[in-house]
Amino acid sequence: MTRKSVTEQYPEVRPALPPRSRGVIGLFEENCTVCMLCARECPDWCIYIDSHKETVPPAAPGGRERSRNVLDRFAIDFSLCMYCGICIEVCPFDALFWSPEFEYAETDIRDLTHERDKLREWMWTVPAPPALDPAAEEPKEIAAARKTAEKLAAAQAEPAEPAGPAEPADPQEGAS
C-alpha cells in the first residue's frame, strides 16, 4: 500500500506464475485406459472420449485372448471447462495433469475444443511434482516393504546351522 502500483505490459513481459498454477489440462495418453471416469465425473460434460475394443493375443501359449480398450478420440472443450480439476483428481491412472500454459486463446469459440494431439503437446510443459518433505513420516506401505526386505536379507545372511548327529532311521536300531 505504500508503494506505487506498476502495471506489467503482458505480451512483452510474461507474468511470473507459481510453479503448480492451473492453465490447461495435459494428457499423458500412454496411461489412459479409457475408463471414462473423467468424462462421467465432469460437471460440465466438456470431455469427449471415443474408443473401440481390440483383441490382444495370449501372452503365453495356451493362454486366452484378452480384449482392451483403444483410445480413438480424447478432446476437451475449453469453452465449457470451468477448470475445477475433478477430472484430474478422479483419474486412477495419472493420465491427466495441470499444465501452466495459459496462452491458448482462439478467435472462434469452436476452435477451443482441443484434441488429444494438442493435449499431448501440453503434457511436456507440466512441471515435475514437488519433492517429498524429508521430515515427513514414511508411508506405511514403504515401511512394510522395507521390513520384509530386511527380514529376507537377514535370513539369507545367516549361515546354515551345522548338522548334528544323524538320527537312526529305525528307533529299534539305537536300542540294542
C-alpha positions in Angstrom: 0.0 0.0 0.0 2.9 2.3 0.5 4.4 1.6 -2.9 3.2 2.8 -6.3 1.4 0.1 -8.3 3.0 -0.8 -11.6 1.1 -2.3 -14.5 3.0 -5.1 -16.3 2.8 -4.9 -20.0 1.5 -8.5 -20.6 2.5 -9.5 -24.2 6.0 -8.1 -23.8 6.5 -9.2 -20.1 5.3 -12.6 -19.2 3.9 -13.0 -15.7 5.8 -14.9 -13.0 3.4 -17.7 -12.2 3.6 -20.1 -9.3 5.2 -23.4 -10.4 2.0 -25.5 -10.0 -0.5 -23.0 -11.4 -3.6 -24.2 -13.3 -3.5 -23.4 -17.0 -4.8 -26.2 -19.3 -5.1 -29.9 -18.9 -2.4 -32.1 -20.4 -3.0 -35.7 -21.5 -0.4 -38.5 -20.9 -2.0 -40.8 -23.5 0.0 -43.9 -22.6 -1.6 -44.0 -19.1 -5.2 -43.6 -20.4 -7.1 -46.9 -20.2 -10.4 -45.3 -21.5 -12.1 -46.0 -18.2 -14.3 -42.9 -18.8 -14.2 -41.7 -15.1 -13.0 -38.2 -16.1 -15.9 -37.8 -18.6 -18.5 -39.1 -16.2 -17.4 -37.0 -13.3 -17.0 -33.8 -15.3 -19.8 -31.4 -14.1 -19.7 -29.5 -17.4 -19.6 -32.6 -19.7 -16.8 -31.0 -21.7 -14.6 -34.2 -22.1 -15.3 -36.3 -25.2 -13.9 -39.8 -25.4 -14.3 -42.3 -28.2 -12.8 -45.8 -28.2 -13.1 -49.3 -29.6 -12.3 -52.8 -28.2 -9.3 -54.7 -29.6 -8.5 -58.3 -29.1 -5.0 -59.0 -27.8 -3.4 -62.4 -28.5 -2.5 -64.5 -25.5 0.8 -63.7 -23.8 1.8 -67.3 -23.3 0.9 -70.4 -25.3 -2.3 -72.0 -24.0 -3.5 -68.6 -22.6 -6.7 -66.9 -23.6 -7.2 -63.9 -25.7 -8.0 -60.6 -23.9 -9.8 -57.5 -25.1 -8.7 -54.0 -24.3 -10.0 -50.5 -25.0 -8.1 -48.4 -27.5 -8.4 -44.6 -27.4 -9.7 -43.2 -30.6 -10.5 -39.6 -29.5 -9.9 -37.6 -26.4 -11.0 -34.0 -26.6 -11.7 -31.3 -24.0 -13.9 -28.3 -24.9 -12.2 -25.4 -23.0 -15.0 -23.1 -23.8 -17.2 -25.2 -21.4 -14.5 -26.2 -18.9 -14.6 -24.5 -15.5 -11.1 -25.7 -14.5 -12.3 -27.4 -11.4 -9.8 -30.2 -11.7 -12.2 -33.0 -10.9 -11.1 -35.0 -14.0 -7.5 -34.8 -12.8 -8.4 -35.9 -9.3 -10.6 -38.9 -10.3 -8.1 -40.3 -12.9 -6.9 -43.6 -11.3 -4.0 -44.0 -13.8 -2.5 -40.5 -13.8 -3.3 -39.7 -17.4 -4.4 -36.0 -16.8 -2.2 -33.2 -15.4 -2.4 -29.4 -14.9 -0.1 -27.6 -17.3 0.9 -23.9 -16.5 0.2 -23.0 -20.2 -2.4 -20.3 -20.4 -2.0 -18.8 -23.8 -4.4 -20.7 -26.0 -6.9 -18.1 -27.0 -8.7 -18.5 -30.3 -10.7 -16.1 -32.4 -13.5 -18.7 -32.9 -15.1 -20.4 -29.9 -15.4 -23.7 -31.9 -11.6 -23.8 -32.0 -11.4 -24.2 -28.2 -12.1 -27.9 -28.4 -8.6 -29.4 -28.3 -8.0 -32.9 -29.4 -5.5 -35.4 -27.9 -2.6 -34.2 -30.1 -2.8 -30.7 -28.6 -3.4 -32.1 -25.1 -0.3 -34.3 -25.5 1.8 -31.3 -26.5 0.9 -29.5 -23.3 2.0 -32.6 -21.3 5.6 -31.6 -21.9 5.1 -28.3 -20.1 3.8 -30.0 -16.9 6.3 -29.3 -14.0 7.8 -32.2 -12.0 6.0 -32.9 -8.8 7.4 -31.3 -5.7 9.9 -33.3 -3.7 8.7 -35.2 -0.6 9.2 -33.5 2.7 12.3 -35.0 4.3 10.7 -34.6 7.7 7.6 -36.4 6.7 6.7 -39.8 8.2 7.5 -42.7 5.9 4.4 -44.2 4.2 3.2 -47.5 5.9 3.4 -49.4 2.6 7.1 -48.5 2.1 7.9 -49.2 5.8 6.2 -52.7 5.5 8.1 -53.5 2.3 11.4 -52.4 3.8 10.8 -54.5 6.9 10.1 -57.6 4.8 13.2 -56.9 2.6 15.3 -56.6 5.8 13.9 -59.9 7.1 14.7 -61.7 3.9 18.2 -60.2 3.8 18.8 -61.3 7.4 17.6 -64.8 6.7 19.9 -65.2 3.6 22.9 -63.8 5.6 22.6 -66.3 8.4 25.0 -69.2 7.9 23.4 -72.6 7.7 23.4 -74.5 11.1 25.8 -77.4 11.3 24.2 -80.8 11.0 24.0 -82.6 14.4 24.5 -86.4 14.9 22.4 -88.4 12.5 19.3 -89.9 13.9 18.8 -93.5 13.3 16.1 -94.4 10.7 14.7 -97.2 12.9 14.1 -96.4 16.6 14.8 -100.1 17.5 18.3 -99.8 16.0 19.5 -97.4 18.6 18.0 -99.5 21.5 20.3 -102.6 21.0 
